[in-house]
């Protein structure tokens, strides 16, 4: 199991935490999800079933991200705001992101909103409702190319 797998296992089950974690794993080559960052925690002891060996403290990102470039800081603050109660100005944050990271942010927002789990409910002309094909695809899927920390 890789470090990224450990982080995904820790985040599993909470769409907002999953989205923020995936942002850090995929964005900027995964460097913000790597061990050694002050917000990334790992356990050196063997873990039993159901125990996590890596996790992210998103609440500490705002105080730790000040020394980074503007684009990196914006990206991290956006991830922190998805996962925690970190207030941000979305307009200020997205205007400074490059296309690749903006693509990730769109996918993260779609994931955090649960769009990958929305039901295909159809309404007919008479107003009755029926279930279509089950679940709809994400409004904005995660990019296929994964340049991230493993």
KASUL-V548542 format. One record per run of one state. SS is the DSSP state (2 for helix, 1 for strand, 0 for the rest). FROM is the first residue (numbers start at 1). LEN is the number of residues. If there is no record, write none. Layout:
SS;FROM;LEN + SS;FROM;LEN
This chain:
0;1;2 + 2;3;9 + 0;12;3 + 2;15;16 + 0;31;9 + 1;40;3 + 0;43;11 + 1;54;3 + 0;57;1 + 2;58;10 + 0;68;2 + 2;70;14 + 0;84;6 + 2;90;5 + 0;95;4 + 2;99;14 + 0;113;2 + 2;115;3 + 0;118;1 + 1;119;5 + 0;124;5 + 1;129;7 + 0;136;15
